[in-house]
């Protein structure tokens, strides 16, 4: 199930409940929703990447990822001479995470500042 399928499924369910004025057990609904979210997360983590793409995503070199696979520290989701890495198994370089976090914070501060200085400014120019 994809994110779009998950959203559509729960939008339809919401509309059905609203149409009939259903009173439901919130805990059971949340339990079912979380099960669906886990299914989407599981499918996302199952995506596989060639070493070159995995290196770009995770911040480690192709050579390093190949070494980790050879040492058994990362499972090989492909064949011996054509290794693949599952997204859930891909190590992420800490400096890459810190840089992404810094960019998000910087962007957020800039957006806040712009909205304070120009509260009703549109993107029309």
DAFENGI-V585243 format. One line per field, one symbol per residue. phi: phi as a letter, one per 40 degrees, with the letter a starting at -180 (. if undefined). psi: psi as a letter, one per 20 degrees, with the letter a starting at -180 (. if undefined). burial: # if it has 16 or more other C-alpha atoms within 10 Angstrom, else .. A space follows every 10 residues. Layout:
phi->???
psi->???
burial->???
This chain:
phi->.cdcccdcdc cccdcccccc gcbbcdcccc dccccccccc ccccccdbbc dcccccccgc cdcccccccc cgcbcccbbd cacbbcdccc cbcdcccccc cccccccccc cccccccbcb cbcch
psi->prgggggggh gggghggghj lqprohhhgg ggghggghgg gghgiipqqq hghhghgiiq qgggghghgh ijhpqojbrg jmqqpqhhip qpphhgghgg gggggggggg gggghghmhj prjh.
burial->.......... .......... .......... .....##..# ...#...##. #..##.#### .#..##..#. ...####... ..#####..# #......... .......... .......... .....
